[in-house]
């Protein structure tokens, strides 16, 4: 499923995507929860094609990510993905306001709450 979505939105074909984690998002919208699976991949085939539905797509250097506008909690889990950590998390919001998160790193047996 992850590979199909990437092809639909970018025209890239992923080679060996790896499941990095799963996140449950609550509180962003009334009566709506999101369960999101996060994958990483270091190899792909194809050329980027812009998607009218997704808006402009582009690559960022890792050093640039701190300045890229994202939802507050995204900065947290993007760091986990880039460091190769596997995780199961719950991010809480009150509308647009980040409230906190709970995460388990199953391969590390560590639990973090904020």
C-alpha positions as CSV (number, residue, x, y, z in Angstrom):
1,X,0.0,0.0,0.0
2,X,2.8,2.5,0.8
3,X,4.5,1.9,-2.5
4,X,1.2,2.4,-4.4
5,X,0.5,5.8,-2.6
6,X,4.1,7.0,-3.4
7,X,3.7,6.1,-7.1
8,X,0.3,7.9,-7.2
9,X,1.6,11.0,-5.6
10,X,5.2,11.3,-6.9
11,X,5.7,8.7,-9.7
12,X,8.6,7.2,-7.7
13,X,8.8,3.4,-7.4
14,X,10.2,2.5,-3.9
15,X,12.8,-0.2,-3.6
16,X,12.5,-2.1,-0.2
17,X,10.6,0.4,1.9
18,X,11.0,-0.2,5.7
19,X,8.2,0.4,8.2
20,X,9.6,3.0,10.6
21,X,6.6,3.3,12.9
22,X,2.9,3.9,13.4
23,X,1.4,7.1,14.9
24,X,-2.1,7.7,16.3
25,X,-3.0,11.4,16.0
26,X,-5.9,12.7,18.1
27,X,-7.4,16.1,18.8
28,X,-6.6,17.8,15.5
29,X,-10.2,17.6,14.4
30,X,-13.3,16.9,16.4
31,X,-14.4,13.2,16.4
32,X,-11.6,12.2,14.1
33,X,-8.4,10.1,14.8
34,X,-5.7,9.3,12.3
35,X,-3.6,6.2,12.3
36,X,-0.6,6.8,10.1
37,X,2.1,4.3,9.1
38,X,5.5,5.9,8.4
39,X,8.0,4.2,6.0
40,X,11.5,5.1,5.0
41,X,13.3,4.2,1.9
42,X,16.8,4.9,0.6
43,X,16.4,3.7,-3.0
44,X,13.8,4.4,-5.7
45,X,13.3,4.5,-9.4
46,X,11.7,7.2,-11.6
47,X,11.5,10.9,-11.9
48,X,9.4,13.2,-9.7
49,X,6.2,14.4,-11.2
50,X,4.1,17.1,-9.5
51,X,0.7,16.1,-8.2
52,X,-2.1,18.7,-8.4
53,X,-3.7,17.1,-5.3
54,X,-0.6,17.1,-3.1
55,X,0.8,20.5,-4.0
56,X,4.4,21.3,-4.9
57,X,6.8,18.5,-4.0
58,X,10.6,18.9,-3.5
59,X,13.6,17.4,-1.8
60,X,15.1,18.9,1.4
61,X,18.6,18.4,2.8
62,X,18.5,17.1,6.4
63,X,20.0,20.3,7.6
64,X,17.0,22.3,6.1
65,X,14.3,20.3,7.8
66,X,14.3,22.4,11.0
67,X,13.2,25.4,8.9
68,X,10.5,23.6,6.9
69,X,6.9,24.5,8.1
70,X,5.4,21.4,9.6
71,X,2.9,20.5,12.3
72,X,4.8,20.8,15.7
73,X,4.8,17.0,16.4
74,X,6.2,16.2,12.9
75,X,9.6,17.5,13.9
76,X,9.8,15.0,16.7
77,X,9.0,11.8,14.7
78,X,10.9,12.9,11.6
79,X,14.0,12.9,13.8
80,X,13.2,9.3,14.9
81,X,12.9,8.2,11.3
82,X,16.1,9.9,10.2
83,X,18.0,8.3,13.1
84,X,16.7,4.8,12.1
85,X,14.5,4.3,15.3
86,X,11.4,2.1,15.1
87,X,8.4,3.4,17.1
88,X,4.8,3.2,18.0
89,X,3.4,6.6,19.1
90,X,0.4,8.7,20.0
91,X,0.5,12.4,19.4
92,X,-2.1,14.6,21.0
93,X,-3.3,18.0,19.8
94,X,-5.9,20.5,20.8
95,X,-6.8,21.8,17.3
96,X,-3.5,23.1,15.9
97,X,-1.8,23.1,19.3
98,X,0.6,20.2,20.0
99,X,-0.2,18.9,23.5
100,X,2.3,16.0,23.9
101,X,3.1,12.5,22.9
102,X,3.7,9.0,24.1
103,X,6.1,6.7,22.3
104,X,7.4,3.2,22.6
105,X,10.6,2.1,20.9
106,X,10.0,-1.7,20.8
107,X,13.5,-2.6,19.7
108,X,15.0,-0.5,22.5
109,X,12.4,-1.3,25.2
110,X,12.2,2.5,26.0
111,X,9.1,4.5,26.8
112,X,8.9,8.3,26.5
113,X,6.1,10.6,27.5
114,X,5.9,14.4,27.2
